[in-house]
Amino acid sequence: SAAWSLTTEAEYVPAPVLVAPVNGATGILIAGTDLDWEIVLPAIESYYEVATDINFTNVEFSGWTDLTTVFVVGFDYATEYFWRVKAKSELLNESEWSEVWSFFTEPIPVPAPPVLVAPVNETIGVPPAEVEFNWQVVPTAVGYYFELAHDANFTEMHYAGNIIVNEITLYNLEPEETFYWRVNATNGVNVSEWSNVW
């Protein structure tokens, strides 16, 4: 008989289906999170992208994997991230991209209140010519606000101001006077509670 021919259809690789974090999820920890999705045969590998824009021009994390879960670490605080996945078969055919989902990382935390170090609370006989005040470094702080007052309610202020480091030296304080001091910390967005008053 005459020879007949046939042409098989091209291999179809379905796009992955995203699972988690769910679209619009909030509070994702900057310490890292799992990205989960599903693929079906003939897909055997996946390529994921995580970006800070929906057009994926600023891709922060990406890669091929033969798993359907990857742990991504290194996010910034208070940022919306977009992610998508595509799959590849053993014949190297690739799927279309999955849907694009997004999630929001946790907000920038409020710094802890500073812990005062010196002069120690209720110290008597501090030489008034030069007094150094210092406190423990707050790890997330970019600056501090220092107050020194004549009263415990801080209504009669002797000095107040912003400081970058965790110490300040004041000169020529009034002799035989009781002073009260306190400090708070800022990370550039949030301000801590006041320290204890010494």
C-alpha positions as CSV (number, residue, x, y, z in Angstrom):
1,S,0.0,0.0,0.0
2,A,1.0,3.6,-0.2
3,A,3.0,4.9,2.8
4,W,1.1,7.2,5.1
5,S,2.7,9.5,7.6
6,L,1.7,11.1,10.8
7,T,3.0,13.9,12.9
8,T,2.7,13.8,16.7
9,E,1.7,16.9,18.6
10,A,4.3,18.8,20.5
11,E,4.8,17.9,24.1
12,Y,2.7,20.0,26.3
13,V,4.1,21.0,29.7
14,P,1.4,22.5,32.0
15,A,2.3,25.6,33.9
16,P,2.9,25.1,37.6
17,V,0.2,25.9,40.1
18,L,1.3,28.1,43.0
19,V,0.4,26.9,46.5
20,A,2.0,29.1,49.2
21,P,2.5,31.7,50.4
22,V,-1.0,32.5,49.3
23,N,-1.5,35.5,47.1
24,G,-1.5,38.6,49.2
25,A,0.0,37.0,52.3
26,T,1.3,39.4,54.9
27,G,3.8,39.2,57.7
28,I,6.3,36.9,55.9
29,L,9.4,36.7,58.0
30,I,12.6,38.2,56.6
31,A,14.4,35.2,58.1
32,G,13.0,33.3,55.2
33,T,10.0,31.4,53.9
34,D,9.1,28.3,51.8
35,L,7.7,28.9,48.3
36,D,5.5,25.9,47.4
37,W,4.0,25.0,44.0
38,E,2.7,21.9,42.1
39,I,3.8,20.5,38.8
40,V,2.5,17.5,36.8
41,L,4.2,15.2,34.3
42,P,5.9,15.5,31.9
43,A,7.4,18.4,34.0
44,I,10.4,17.3,36.1
45,E,12.1,20.6,36.9
46,S,11.0,24.1,37.9
47,Y,12.4,27.6,37.6
48,Y,11.3,30.2,40.1
49,E,11.7,33.9,40.2
50,V,11.1,36.4,43.1
51,A,11.1,40.1,42.3
52,T,10.2,43.4,43.8
53,D,8.1,44.4,40.8
54,I,5.3,42.8,39.0
55,N,7.2,42.9,35.7
56,F,10.1,41.0,37.1
57,T,12.7,43.6,36.0
58,N,14.2,43.5,39.6
59,V,14.6,39.8,40.2
60,E,16.1,39.2,43.7
61,F,16.0,35.4,43.8
62,S,15.8,32.7,41.1
63,G,16.9,29.3,40.1
64,W,16.2,25.8,38.8
65,T,15.2,23.0,41.1
66,D,13.9,19.5,40.9
67,L,11.8,20.1,44.0
68,T,8.5,21.9,44.3
69,T,9.5,23.8,47.5
70,V,12.4,26.2,47.9
71,F,13.4,28.1,51.1
72,V,14.2,31.7,50.2
73,V,16.0,33.9,52.7
74,G,17.3,37.5,52.6
75,F,14.1,39.5,52.3
76,D,13.8,43.2,53.3
77,Y,11.4,44.4,55.9
78,A,8.1,45.9,54.8
79,T,8.4,45.0,51.1
80,E,6.0,43.5,48.6
81,Y,7.5,40.6,46.6
82,F,6.2,39.0,43.5
83,W,6.9,35.4,42.5
84,R,6.2,32.9,39.6
85,V,7.4,29.5,38.5
86,K,7.7,27.7,35.1
87,A,8.4,24.0,34.5
88,K,10.6,22.0,32.2
89,S,10.3,18.4,30.9
90,E,13.0,15.8,30.3
91,L,12.8,16.8,26.6
92,L,13.7,20.4,27.7
93,N,10.3,21.7,26.7
94,E,9.2,24.6,29.0
95,S,5.8,25.5,30.2
96,E,4.3,29.0,30.3
97,W,4.8,30.9,33.5
98,S,2.4,30.3,36.4
99,E,0.2,33.0,37.7
100,V,2.1,35.8,39.5
101,W,1.4,35.9,43.2
102,S,2.7,38.4,45.8
103,F,3.3,38.6,49.5
104,F,4.4,41.2,52.0
105,T,7.2,40.8,54.5
106,E,6.9,41.8,58.2
107,P,7.1,45.4,59.1
108,I,10.2,47.0,60.6
109,P,10.1,46.1,64.3
110,V,10.1,48.8,67.0
111,P,13.6,49.0,68.6
112,A,14.0,47.8,72.2
113,P,14.4,50.6,74.8
114,P,18.0,51.4,75.5
115,V,19.5,50.0,78.7
116,L,21.3,52.8,80.7
117,V,24.9,52.1,81.8
118,A,26.5,55.2,83.4
119,P,26.4,57.3,85.5
120,V,24.7,54.6,87.6
121,N,21.3,55.5,89.0
122,E,21.4,57.7,92.1
123,T,25.1,58.2,92.0
124,I,26.2,61.0,94.3
125,G,29.1,63.4,93.9
126,V,29.5,63.3,90.1
127,P,32.0,66.0,89.1
128,P,29.9,68.5,87.2
129,A,32.6,69.8,84.9
130,E,32.4,66.9,82.5
131,V,29.8,64.1,82.7
132,E,29.7,61.2,80.2
133,F,26.4,59.4,79.8
134,N,26.3,56.1,78.0
135,W,24.0,53.2,77.4
136,Q,24.0,49.8,75.7
137,V,23.8,49.7,71.9
138,V,20.4,48.8,70.5
139,P,21.2,46.5,67.5
140,T,18.5,47.9,65.1
141,A,19.0,51.5,66.1
142,V,20.4,54.2,63.7
143,G,20.1,56.9,66.4
144,Y,19.0,57.9,69.8
145,Y,17.2,60.8,71.5
146,F,18.7,61.9,74.9
147,E,17.1,64.0,77.6
148,L,18.5,65.4,80.8
149,A,16.2,67.3,83.1
150,H,16.0,68.9,86.5
151,D,12.8,66.9,87.4
152,A,11.6,63.3,87.0
153,N,8.7,64.4,84.8
154,F,11.1,66.0,82.3
155,T,9.3,69.4,82.3
156,E,12.4,71.4,83.3
157,M,14.8,70.3,80.6
158,H,18.5,70.9,80.8
159,Y,19.4,69.3,77.5
160,A,17.7,67.3,74.8
161,G,18.9,66.2,71.4
162,N,19.5,63.5,68.8
163,I,22.6,61.4,68.9
164,I,24.0,58.8,66.5
165,V,26.2,57.0,69.0
166,N,25.4,55.5,72.4
167,E,27.0,58.1,74.5
168,I,27.1,61.9,75.1
169,T,29.4,64.1,77.2
170,L,27.9,67.2,78.8
171,Y,30.0,70.0,80.4
172,N,29.6,72.4,83.3
173,L,26.5,71.1,84.9
174,E,25.2,73.0,87.9
175,P,26.9,71.8,91.1
176,E,25.0,70.1,93.9
177,E,22.0,69.6,91.6
178,T,19.9,66.4,91.0
179,F,19.5,65.5,87.4
180,Y,17.3,62.9,85.6
181,W,18.1,61.3,82.3
182,R,16.6,58.9,79.8
183,V,17.1,57.8,76.2
184,N,15.0,56.3,73.4
185,A,16.1,54.6,70.1
186,T,15.0,54.9,66.5
187,N,15.6,52.7,63.5
188,G,14.7,55.5,61.1
189,V,11.0,54.4,61.0
190,N,9.9,53.5,64.5
191,V,10.9,54.9,67.9
192,S,11.3,52.8,71.0
193,E,9.8,53.3,74.4
194,W,11.9,55.4,76.8
195,S,14.6,53.7,78.8
196,N,14.3,53.7,82.6
197,V,14.8,57.1,84.2
198,W,18.0,57.4,86.2
